[in-house]
Amino acid sequence: MIRGFYAAKTGLISQQNTLNVIGNNVANINTLGFKPQVVAFASLLYENINGGAGADISTGHGAKVQKIGIDFTQGELEPTRREMDCAIQGDGFFGILNRETNVVTYTRDGVFHASVEGDQKYLVDISGNYVLGKDNNRINITAGYDSELIGVFSFPNRYGLELLGANQFAPTPDSGAAQVDNVSIIRTGYIESSATDSASEMVKVLQANSAFSFNSRIIQSTDDMEKTVNQLR
């Protein structure tokens, strides 16, 4: 019966993690260029136990969250008529250079602005970090803004990217290094909305809540049986 406690416990933890992911997706339903996360499960080790009369019974040890991946579905492109707003039609990303750490990250959020620094102007994101050009350098717009200067980058395996805070992604050995993307198209005067689908997320909430309640009932039933067995001793 202790096995039942452990199996149900892993189920509770898995569904709680799922609800956390769904909550984050729903919280970013209005975040520009946001890509929702998806949860994949895996069964824990199975073993055969003696079921009597020479028959073996296969029993599991619950489930776990195997991976939390990213859904890179293209979000809707919404017109803003603002010249520096950019949306990517395709699989690419904008490159962003953090002005404090000099670390380069990647995003789908193309709400850009001009940053005046002395007698120079640079293209920056909403946080004031530099937007990179096709040459991986800061984009100087002192002489005028031109969206053709903006770099778009892709990865051999975008599903290997690491999701950071503030809607940023970082390359990993699994994703491969960033490379210039000559296929994706920049649409100026547009922004990409969040790819989170509220209806789908609500369905996932109901499923996760049902699974959570089911595992809770298993723990309660197992506990009741344990009490009964102890009273018979």
Salt bridges, closest charged atoms under 4 A:
GLU47 OE2 - ARG3 NH2 3.26
GLU47 OE2 - HIS61 NE2 3.26
ASP85 OD1 - ARG82 NH1 2.72
ASP91 OD1 - ARG158 NH1 3.25
GLU117 OE2 - ARG99 NH2 3.03
GLU192 OE2 - LYS35 NZ 2.57
GLU192 OE1 - ARG108 NE 2.97
GLU201 OE2 - LYS204 NZ 3.55
ASP223 OD2 - LYS227 NZ 3.52
